[in-house]
Amino acid sequence: HIQFVAEIGLQLAKKHNADLLVVEISCSLHDIGRHQEIGDEEHSEASIRVVKPIISELDLSEEQKQLIIDCVSNHGGKKEPKSTEEKIVISADAASKVMYHESFMLMCKKTTYLERLAWANRYLGKGLNNIQFDDYKEEVKKKYDAIKAIYS
Protein backbone atom coordinates (compact mmCIF):
# COMPACT_ATOMS: atom_id res chain seq x y z
CA HIS A 1 0.00 0.00 0.00
CA ILE A 2 2.74 2.46 0.95
CA GLN A 3 4.59 2.23 -2.36
CA PHE A 4 1.35 2.86 -4.26
CA VAL A 5 0.48 5.87 -2.10
CA ALA A 6 3.97 7.30 -2.63
CA GLU A 7 3.80 6.70 -6.40
CA ILE A 8 0.43 8.42 -6.73
CA GLY A 9 1.48 11.18 -4.33
CA LEU A 10 4.58 12.06 -6.33
CA GLN A 11 2.62 12.14 -9.58
CA LEU A 12 0.09 14.52 -8.03
CA ALA A 13 2.83 16.61 -6.40
CA LYS A 14 4.52 17.18 -9.75
CA LYS A 15 1.22 18.10 -11.36
CA HIS A 16 0.25 20.54 -8.58
CA ASN A 17 3.72 22.03 -7.93
CA ALA A 18 3.83 20.77 -4.37
CA ASP A 19 6.86 20.08 -2.20
CA LEU A 20 8.01 16.69 -3.54
CA LEU A 21 10.06 15.85 -0.46
CA VAL A 22 7.21 16.61 1.94
CA VAL A 23 4.80 14.54 -0.14
CA GLU A 24 7.20 11.61 -0.49
CA ILE A 25 7.99 11.50 3.24
CA SER A 26 4.34 11.97 4.22
CA CYS A 27 3.10 9.27 1.86
CA SER A 28 5.84 6.88 2.95
CA LEU A 29 5.16 7.37 6.67
CA HIS A 30 1.41 8.03 6.79
CA ASP A 31 0.55 4.55 8.17
CA ILE A 32 3.69 3.95 10.21
CA GLY A 33 1.68 4.02 13.44
CA ARG A 34 -0.73 1.28 12.37
CA HIS A 35 -0.64 -1.51 14.99
CA GLN A 36 1.40 0.75 17.28
CA GLU A 37 -1.59 2.53 18.80
CA ILE A 38 -1.62 3.08 22.54
CA GLY A 39 -4.98 2.92 24.31
CA ASP A 40 -7.72 4.67 22.32
CA GLU A 41 -5.22 6.28 19.98
CA GLU A 42 -6.13 6.18 16.27
CA HIS A 43 -3.45 5.02 13.86
CA SER A 44 -2.99 8.56 12.51
CA GLU A 45 -2.22 9.77 16.05
CA ALA A 46 0.19 6.88 16.56
CA SER A 47 1.78 7.72 13.21
CA ILE A 48 2.39 11.31 14.31
CA ARG A 49 3.96 10.06 17.54
CA VAL A 50 6.32 7.82 15.55
CA VAL A 51 7.00 10.38 12.79
CA LYS A 52 8.01 13.32 14.99
CA PRO A 53 11.34 11.88 16.16
CA ILE A 54 12.11 10.65 12.65
CA ILE A 55 11.61 14.02 10.97
CA SER A 56 13.41 15.87 13.77
CA GLU A 57 16.60 14.18 12.51
CA LEU A 58 16.07 15.26 8.89
CA ASP A 59 17.45 18.39 7.26
CA LEU A 60 14.06 20.02 6.71
CA SER A 61 12.67 23.44 7.46
CA GLU A 62 10.24 23.81 10.34
CA GLU A 63 7.54 24.54 7.76
CA GLN A 64 8.26 21.27 5.96
CA LYS A 65 8.20 19.34 9.24
CA GLN A 66 4.84 20.87 10.15
CA LEU A 67 3.47 20.06 6.70
CA ILE A 68 4.52 16.43 7.15
CA ILE A 69 2.82 16.28 10.54
CA ASP A 70 -0.34 17.83 9.07
CA CYS A 71 -0.31 15.40 6.12
CA VAL A 72 0.18 12.34 8.31
CA SER A 73 -2.39 13.55 10.83
CA ASN A 74 -5.11 14.06 8.22
CA HIS A 75 -4.28 11.42 5.62
CA GLY A 76 -7.78 9.99 6.08
CA GLY A 77 -9.34 13.33 5.20
CA LYS A 78 -11.35 13.78 8.39
CA LYS A 79 -10.59 17.52 8.49
CA GLU A 80 -10.56 20.13 5.74
CA PRO A 81 -7.00 20.08 4.31
CA LYS A 82 -4.97 23.26 4.77
CA SER A 83 -2.35 22.74 2.06
CA THR A 84 -1.88 21.27 -1.38
CA GLU A 85 0.46 18.69 0.12
CA GLU A 86 -2.24 17.58 2.56
CA LYS A 87 -4.76 17.27 -0.28
CA ILE A 88 -2.25 15.18 -2.21
CA VAL A 89 -1.59 12.75 0.64
CA ILE A 90 -5.32 12.35 1.28
CA SER A 91 -5.91 11.77 -2.43
CA ALA A 92 -3.00 9.36 -2.86
CA ASP A 93 -4.07 7.25 0.12
CA ALA A 94 -7.67 7.25 -1.11
CA ALA A 95 -6.88 6.57 -4.76
CA SER A 96 -4.60 3.65 -3.89
CA LYS A 97 -7.68 1.81 -2.61
CA VAL A 98 -9.14 1.98 -6.12
CA MET A 99 -6.18 2.11 -8.49
CA TYR A 100 -4.43 -0.80 -6.76
CA HIS A 101 -7.57 -2.47 -5.50
CA GLU A 102 -6.36 -5.97 -6.20
CA SER A 103 -3.33 -5.46 -3.96
CA PHE A 104 -5.42 -3.62 -1.38
CA MET A 105 -7.69 -6.66 -1.12
CA LEU A 106 -4.73 -8.74 0.04
CA MET A 107 -4.90 -6.79 3.32
CA CYS A 108 -8.51 -7.85 3.89
CA LYS A 109 -8.81 -10.15 6.88
CA LYS A 110 -12.48 -10.97 6.35
CA THR A 111 -13.11 -14.68 5.83
CA THR A 112 -16.44 -15.07 4.08
CA TYR A 113 -17.17 -13.88 0.56
CA LEU A 114 -19.96 -11.54 1.72
CA GLU A 115 -17.74 -9.99 4.42
CA ARG A 116 -14.94 -9.48 1.88
CA LEU A 117 -17.38 -7.97 -0.62
CA ALA A 118 -18.75 -5.52 1.96
CA TRP A 119 -15.22 -4.56 3.02
CA ALA A 120 -14.16 -4.06 -0.61
CA ASN A 121 -17.18 -1.90 -1.44
CA ARG A 122 -16.69 0.25 1.66
CA TYR A 123 -13.05 0.94 0.84
CA LEU A 124 -13.76 1.53 -2.84
CA GLY A 125 -16.33 4.19 -1.92
CA LYS A 126 -14.08 5.71 0.71
CA GLY A 127 -11.27 5.77 -1.81
CA LEU A 128 -13.18 7.55 -4.53
CA ASN A 129 -14.92 10.00 -2.20
CA ASN A 130 -11.74 11.20 -0.46
CA ILE A 131 -9.92 12.27 -3.64
CA GLN A 132 -9.43 16.03 -3.39
CA PHE A 133 -8.86 16.89 -7.07
CA ASP A 134 -11.84 16.71 -9.43
CA ASP A 135 -9.81 15.85 -12.55
CA TYR A 136 -8.01 13.03 -10.77
CA LYS A 137 -11.27 11.82 -9.24
CA GLU A 138 -12.71 11.50 -12.77
CA GLU A 139 -9.68 9.49 -13.85
CA VAL A 140 -9.95 7.13 -10.86
CA LYS A 141 -13.72 6.80 -11.31
CA LYS A 142 -13.17 4.82 -14.52
CA LYS A 143 -11.44 2.04 -12.61
CA TYR A 144 -13.89 2.40 -9.72
CA ASP A 145 -16.83 1.85 -12.10
CA ALA A 146 -15.16 -1.20 -13.65
CA ILE A 147 -14.55 -2.80 -10.25
CA LYS A 148 -18.06 -1.97 -9.03
CA ALA A 149 -19.48 -3.62 -12.17
CA ILE A 150 -17.62 -6.83 -11.31
CA TYR A 151 -18.89 -6.74 -7.72
CA SER A 152 -22.45 -6.15 -8.89
LOTORLUM-81605 format. One line per field, with one value per residue: residue number from 1; x, y, z of N, C-alpha, C in turn; residue in one letter. Coordinates in steps of 0.2 Angstrom, whole numbers, plus 5000, padded with zeros to 4 digits. Example, Ala and Ser with C-alpha at 12.3 -4.5 7.8 and 13.67 -1.06 7.14 Angstrom:
2
num = 1  2 .
n.c1 = 5066  5064 .
n.c2 = 4972  4989 .
n.c3 = 5039  5035 .
ca.c1 = 5062  5068 .
ca.c2 = 4978  4995 .
ca.c3 = 5039  5036 .
c.c1 = 5066  5064 .
c.c2 = 4984  5000 .
c.c3 = 5039  5039 .
residu = A  S .
//
This chain:
152
num = 1  2  3  4  5  6  7  8  9  10  11  12  13  14  15  16  17  18  19  20  21  22  23  24  25  26  27  28  29  30  31  32  33  34  35  36  37  38  39  40  41  42  43  44  45  46  47  48  49  50  51  52  53  54  55  56  57  58  59  60  61  62  63  64  65  66  67  68  69  70  71  72  73  74  75  76  77  78  79  80  81  82  83  84  85  86  87  88  89  90  91  92  93  94  95  96  97  98  99  100  101  102  103  104  105  106  107  108  109  110  111  112  113  114  115  116  117  118  119  120  121  122  123  124  125  126  127  128  129  130  131  132  133  134  135  136  137  138  139  140  141  142  143  144  145  146  147  148  149  150  151  152 .
n.c1 = 5004  5010  5020  5012  5004  5014  5019  5008  5006  5018  5016  5005  5010  5020  5011  5004  5013  5019  5028  5039  5047  5041  5029  5033  5039  5028  5019  5025  5026  5014  5006  5013  5011  5001  4995  5003  4996  4992  4982  4967  4971  4970  4976  4982  4986  4995  5004  5009  5015  5026  5032  5037  5049  5057  5057  5063  5076  5079  5085  5076  5065  5057  5044  5042  5043  5031  5021  5023  5018  5005  5000  5002  4994  4981  4978  4968  4958  4949  4947  4946  4958  4973  4983  4991  4999  4994  4981  4985  4991  4980  4972  4981  4982  4968  4965  4974  4967  4958  4964  4974  4967  4967  4978  4976  4966  4972  4975  4964  4956  4944  4934  4923  4915  4904  4908  4920  4917  4908  4918  4927  4918  4916  4928  4932  4922  4925  4938  4936  4928  4936  4946  4954  4955  4946  4948  4957  4949  4939  4947  4951  4938  4935  4941  4936  4922  4923  4927  4917  4906  4910  4909  4895 .
n.c2 = 4994  5006  5009  5012  5023  5032  5033  5038  5049  5057  5059  5067  5077  5083  5087  5097  5106  5104  5102  5091  5083  5084  5078  5065  5060  5061  5052  5040  5038  5039  5028  5023  5021  5012  4998  5001  5008  5016  5013  5022  5028  5033  5026  5036  5046  5038  5037  5050  5052  5043  5048  5061  5060  5055  5064  5075  5072  5075  5085  5097  5111  5120  5123  5113  5101  5103  5103  5089  5083  5088  5082  5068  5067  5070  5061  5053  5061  5067  5080  5097  5100  5109  5113  5111  5100  5092  5089  5081  5070  5064  5062  5053  5042  5038  5036  5025  5014  5011  5012  5002  4991  4977  4973  4980  4972  4961  4964  4962  4955  4948  4934  4927  4927  4936  4945  4950  4956  4966  4974  4977  4985  4996  5001  5005  5015  5024  5027  5033  5044  5052  5058  5073  5081  5086  5082  5072  5063  5060  5053  5042  5037  5029  5017  5013  5012  5001  4991  4991  4986  4973  4968  4969 .
n.c3 = 5000  5004  4994  4983  4987  4989  4975  4968  4975  4972  4958  4958  4966  4957  4947  4953  4958  4971  4986  4984  4992  5005  5002  4997  5009  5018  5012  5013  5026  5032  5037  5047  5060  5062  5070  5081  5090  5105  5119  5117  5105  5088  5072  5065  5074  5082  5071  5070  5082  5080  5069  5072  5080  5070  5059  5065  5065  5052  5038  5036  5034  5047  5043  5033  5041  5049  5039  5035  5047  5048  5036  5038  5050  5045  5034  5032  5028  5037  5042  5035  5022  5024  5015  4999  4999  5009  5003  4993  4999  5006  4994  4987  4996  4997  4983  4981  4985  4976  4963  4965  4969  4968  4975  4987  4992  4997  5010  5016  5030  5031  5031  5025  5009  5007  5018  5014  5002  5006  5014  5003  4995  5004  5006  4992  4990  5000  4995  4982  4986  4994  4987  4982  4971  4957  4943  4944  4952  4942  4933  4941  4944  4933  4934  4946  4943  4934  4943  4952  4944  4942  4955  4956 .
ca.c1 = 5000  5014  5023  5007  5002  5020  5019  5002  5007  5023  5013  5000  5014  5023  5006  5001  5019  5019  5034  5040  5050  5036  5024  5036  5040  5022  5016  5029  5026  5007  5003  5018  5008  4996  4997  5007  4992  4992  4975  4961  4974  4969  4983  4985  4989  5001  5009  5012  5020  5032  5035  5040  5057  5061  5058  5067  5083  5080  5087  5070  5063  5051  5038  5041  5041  5024  5017  5023  5014  4998  4998  5001  4988  4974  4979  4961  4953  4943  4947  4947  4965  4975  4988  4991  5002  4989  4976  4989  4992  4973  4970  4985  4980  4962  4966  4977  4962  4954  4969  4978  4962  4968  4983  4973  4962  4976  4976  4957  4956  4938  4934  4918  4914  4900  4911  4925  4913  4906  4924  4929  4914  4917  4935  4931  4918  4930  4944  4934  4925  4941  4950  4953  4956  4941  4951  4960  4944  4936  4952  4950  4931  4934  4943  4931  4916  4924  4927  4910  4903  4912  4906  4888 .
ca.c2 = 5000  5012  5011  5014  5029  5037  5034  5042  5056  5060  5061  5073  5083  5086  5090  5103  5110  5104  5100  5083  5079  5083  5073  5058  5057  5060  5046  5034  5037  5040  5023  5020  5020  5006  4992  5004  5013  5015  5015  5023  5031  5031  5025  5043  5049  5034  5039  5057  5050  5039  5052  5067  5059  5053  5070  5079  5071  5076  5092  5100  5117  5119  5123  5106  5097  5104  5100  5082  5081  5089  5077  5062  5068  5070  5057  5050  5067  5069  5088  5101  5100  5116  5114  5106  5093  5088  5086  5076  5064  5062  5059  5047  5036  5036  5033  5018  5009  5010  5011  4996  4988  4970  4973  4982  4967  4956  4966  4961  4949  4945  4927  4925  4931  4942  4950  4953  4960  4972  4977  4980  4990  5001  5005  5008  5021  5029  5029  5038  5050  5056  5061  5080  5084  5084  5079  5065  5059  5057  5047  5036  5034  5024  5010  5012  5009  4994  4986  4990  4982  4966  4966  4969 .
ca.c3 = 5000  5005  4988  4979  4989  4987  4968  4966  4978  4968  4952  4960  4968  4951  4943  4957  4960  4978  4989  4982  4998  5010  4999  4998  5016  5021  5009  5015  5033  5034  5041  5051  5067  5062  5075  5086  5094  5113  5122  5112  5100  5081  5069  5063  5080  5083  5066  5072  5088  5078  5064  5075  5081  5063  5055  5069  5063  5044  5036  5034  5037  5052  5039  5030  5046  5051  5033  5036  5053  5045  5031  5042  5054  5041  5028  5030  5026  5042  5042  5029  5022  5024  5010  4993  5001  5013  4999  4989  5003  5006  4988  4986  5001  4994  4976  4981  4987  4969  4958  4966  4973  4969  4980  4993  4994  5000  5017  5019  5034  5032  5029  5020  5003  5009  5022  5009  4997  5010  5015  4997  4993  5008  5004  4986  4990  5004  4991  4977  4989  4998  4982  4983  4965  4953  4937  4946  4954  4936  4931  4946  4943  4927  4937  4951  4939  4932  4949  4955  4939  4943  4961  4956 .
c.c1 = 5004  5017  5018  5005  5008  5020  5014  5004  5013  5020  5009  5005  5017  5017  5004  5007  5019  5026  5035  5043  5045  5031  5027  5037  5033  5018  5019  5028  5019  5004  5008  5016  5003  4999  5002  5003  4993  4985  4970  4964  4972  4976  4986  4989  4995  5006  5012  5017  5026  5035  5039  5047  5061  5062  5062  5074  5085  5082  5081  5069  5058  5045  5037  5039  5034  5020  5017  5018  5007  4996  4997  4995  4981  4974  4972  4956  4948  4942  4948  4955  4967  4980  4987  4994  4997  4983  4979  4989  4985  4971  4974  4983  4973  4962  4969  4972  4958  4959  4973  4973  4964  4973  4980  4969  4966  4977  4969  4958  4949  4938  4929  4918  4910  4904  4917  4922  4911  4912  4927  4925  4915  4923  4935  4928  4922  4935  4942  4932  4931  4946  4949  4953  4951  4943  4954  4954  4940  4941  4951  4943  4931  4936  4938  4924  4917  4924  4920  4905  4904  4908  4898  4886 .
c.c2 = 5006  5014  5014  5021  5034  5038  5038  5049  5060  5063  5067  5079  5087  5090  5097  5107  5110  5102  5093  5080  5078  5078  5066  5055  5056  5054  5040  5033  5037  5035  5020  5018  5015  5000  4995  5008  5011  5017  5016  5027  5029  5030  5031  5046  5045  5036  5045  5056  5047  5044  5058  5066  5058  5060  5075  5078  5073  5084  5095  5107  5116  5119  5116  5101  5097  5102  5093  5080  5082  5084  5070  5062  5067  5066  5054  5055  5068  5076  5091  5102  5108  5118  5109  5100  5089  5085  5081  5069  5060  5058  5053  5041  5034  5033  5026  5013  5007  5008  5004  4991  4980  4969  4975  4976  4961  4958  4964  4954  4946  4938  4924  4929  4937  4948  4954  4958  4967  4977  4981  4986  4997  5005  5008  5014  5026  5031  5034  5044  5055  5059  5069  5084  5082  5080  5072  5060  5056  5052  5041  5032  5029  5017  5008  5009  5002  4989  4985  4986  4974  4964  4966  4963 .
c.c3 = 5000  4998  4983  4981  4988  4979  4966  4969  4974  4962  4953  4962  4962  4947  4947  4960  4968  4980  4988  4988  5003  5008  5000  5005  5019  5019  5012  5022  5036  5038  5046  5058  5068  5066  5080  5091  5101  5115  5116  5106  5093  5078  5067  5068  5082  5078  5067  5077  5085  5073  5067  5076  5074  5059  5059  5067  5055  5043  5033  5037  5042  5048  5036  5035  5048  5045  5034  5041  5051  5040  5034  5046  5051  5035  5027  5028  5031  5043  5036  5028  5021  5018  5004  4995  5005  5008  4995  4993  5004  5000  4986  4990  4998  4988  4976  4982  4981  4964  4959  4970  4974  4975  4987  4996  4998  5008  5020  5024  5035  5029  5024  5014  5004  5013  5018  5004  5000  5011  5009  4995  4997  5007  4997  4986  4994  4999  4986  4981  4992  4993  4981  4977  4960  4947  4939  4948  4948  4933  4935  4945  4938  4930  4942  4948  4937  4937  4952  4950  4940  4950  4961  4952 .
residu = H  I  Q  F  V  A  E  I  G  L  Q  L  A  K  K  H  N  A  D  L  L  V  V  E  I  S  C  S  L  H  D  I  G  R  H  Q  E  I  G  D  E  E  H  S  E  A  S  I  R  V  V  K  P  I  I  S  E  L  D  L  S  E  E  Q  K  Q  L  I  I  D  C  V  S  N  H  G  G  K  K  E  P  K  S  T  E  E  K  I  V  I  S  A  D  A  A  S  K  V  M  Y  H  E  S  F  M  L  M  C  K  K  T  T  Y  L  E  R  L  A  W  A  N  R  Y  L  G  K  G  L  N  N  I  Q  F  D  D  Y  K  E  E  V  K  K  K  Y  D  A  I  K  A  I  Y  S .
//
